[in-house]
Amino acid sequence: MRIFIENLTFEAILGILPQERRTPQPIRIDITIEYDYRDGDFIDYAQVAELVRETIRSEKFELIEEALTHLFVRLPRTFTRIETLRIKIAKPAILPDAVVAVEDFKTFDRQK
């Protein structure tokens, strides 16, 4: 099974520039999760979205890369059925003429 959470948008402190450390800015996140769905045992996408939103807001990361690294640990620990995970974090308002984003993908060895 594959879950897509696209354009999860909220405001948070994320960045190293002085204004980014003071004022929340729009953050846009895309997540793709692959997992083995069996017998009604599913991953609740609303819980995934809430965990991501709360993690980014509470941790106030300086770098997108740090946020990604943290999420790639936290999500598979919380949702143990995750087999593959792709996360893209974008800051659509940081540059006047571009959307800045960082993306990563990981596979997790799950014993079946």
C-alpha positions in Angstrom: 0.0 0.0 0.0 1.1 3.5 -0.6 0.0 6.6 1.3 0.5 10.1 -0.2 0.2 13.2 2.0 0.7 16.1 -0.4 0.9 19.9 0.3 0.7 19.6 4.1 1.0 23.3 4.8 1.5 25.1 8.1 3.7 27.8 9.6 6.7 27.1 11.6 10.2 28.4 12.6 12.6 26.7 10.2 15.8 28.3 9.0 19.0 30.0 9.9 18.4 33.5 8.8 17.5 36.0 11.6 14.0 36.6 10.3 13.4 32.8 10.0 14.3 32.4 13.7 11.9 35.1 14.8 8.8 34.7 12.5 7.1 31.5 11.5 7.0 31.0 7.7 4.9 28.8 5.5 6.2 25.2 5.3 5.0 22.7 2.7 5.6 19.0 3.1 5.0 16.0 0.8 5.2 12.5 2.2 5.0 9.1 0.6 4.8 6.0 2.7 4.9 2.4 1.6 3.8 -0.3 4.0 2.4 -3.8 4.1 -1.3 -3.5 4.7 -2.8 -6.7 6.3 -6.1 -7.5 7.9 -7.2 -4.0 8.6 -3.8 -3.0 10.1 -3.3 0.4 8.5 -1.3 3.6 9.1 -3.6 6.5 9.9 -2.5 9.3 7.6 -4.1 11.9 9.9 -1.8 10.8 12.7 1.2 10.9 10.4 0.3 14.5 9.4 -0.2 15.6 13.0 3.1 14.1 14.1 5.0 15.8 11.3 3.3 19.2 11.9 3.9 19.1 15.7 7.5 17.9 15.3 8.4 20.7 12.9 6.7 23.3 15.0 8.1 22.2 18.4 11.7 21.5 17.4 12.2 24.8 15.4 15.0 23.3 13.2 17.6 25.5 11.7 18.1 23.4 8.6 15.6 21.5 6.4 18.2 18.7 6.4 18.0 18.5 10.2 14.2 18.3 10.1 14.3 15.5 7.5 16.9 13.5 9.6 14.7 13.8 12.7 11.5 12.8 10.8 13.3 9.8 9.2 13.9 8.5 12.8 10.6 9.5 14.4 8.1 8.3 11.8 9.3 4.7 11.5 9.6 4.4 15.2 6.0 5.6 15.7 4.6 3.8 12.6 6.5 0.5 12.7 4.9 -0.8 9.5 6.7 1.8 7.3 8.8 0.1 4.7 9.8 3.1 2.5 9.5 6.8 3.3 10.0 9.8 1.0 9.7 13.3 2.5 10.1 16.6 0.8 10.1 19.8 2.8 9.6 23.1 1.0 9.8 26.8 2.1 7.7 28.5 -0.6 8.2 32.1 0.7 11.9 32.3 1.5 13.0 33.5 -1.9 10.9 35.9 -4.0 11.3 34.0 -7.3 11.6 30.3 -6.2 10.5 27.6 -3.9 13.3 26.0 -1.9 13.0 22.4 -1.0 15.0 19.4 0.2 13.9 15.8 -0.3 15.1 12.4 0.9 14.1 8.8 0.6 14.8 5.8 2.8 14.0 2.1 2.9 13.6 0.3 6.3 14.3 -3.4 6.7 11.1 -4.8 8.2 10.9 -8.5 9.1 7.7 -9.9 7.7 
